[in-house]
Amino acid sequence: MREVSATEFQTRAGLYIEQSGKEPVLITKHRRPARVLLDIEEYERLKARDTRQAYATQDLPDEWAAALEAADYGEADPKLETLIK
């Protein structure tokens, strides 16, 4: 994986966009990983593997809602209880 600083990426963005078609480009900021530039086909392949799904409370499957209602969450912190009231 190619690694470049954010400053270097800004200077030569076109080059790194082209290189990301061959391999991911890791963009660092203050020597820490910040972003990865990927080819769109690789991104779509990875995204297709993500099977997570978010639900609104009212849309939860019945068995999940029942399991949440039956769960023991332990003793509630009294400080949090005052926020609810």
N, C-alpha and C positions, 0 to 999 in steps of 0.2 A: 504494500500500500504506500503510495506516495504521500509524503508529509510536507506541508508548507505552512508558513505563518500567515495570519490574516492579512498582514501588510503586503507580503509577497503575492498572495492571491489577488488582492485588489489591483496590484500593479500588472499582473499577467493573467487576468481572469480567463481570457479566451484560450490560452494555452492549457490551463488546468481543466477547463470545460471539455476540451478535446481529449485530454489524457484520461478524464473520468470515464470515457467510453471504453477504455482498455482495462482500467483498474480504479478502485475507489481512491479518492484524494482526501486525505485527512487534513483539515484546516485547524491550526492551533491558534490560541490567543494567550499570550503570556506563558508560552511553552506548555499549555494544557490543551488537550483535545477539546474543540468547540463544535465542529460540524464535520460531516462527511458528505462529499459530493459523489453521487453514484450515477451510473447510466440508468436511464428511465426503465429499461427492461429489467435490470437487476432490482430496482426499487419495487416494481410491480410484482416480481417473483416473490420478494420478501413479504410484501403486503398481503399477497394471496395466502401466505402461510399463517397469517395472524387471524385466529378464529375467535378472538375475544369479542364479547358483545356487551354493550351497556344497556341497562334497562331502567326505565322510569319506575318509581315505586309501584305505581298502579298497574304496571305491565309485567311484574315479576310472575313467573310460573307459580301456581298455587303451592306446590310442594316446597319451593324455596321460601316463599313468604311464611309458611307454617314453620319451617326450620328456623327461620330468623326469630319468629315470635317465641318459639320454645327454647331458644338458646339462653344459657346462663352467662351473663356478661360480668358477673361478680359485683362487688360492692361499688356503688356509685360514689364519686367524690362529692362531698357536700358542697364544695365551691361550684361545681358544675350544676348541681340541683338548683342553686339560687339563680342561675342564668335562665333556666327553663321557666321559672315562675314569673 
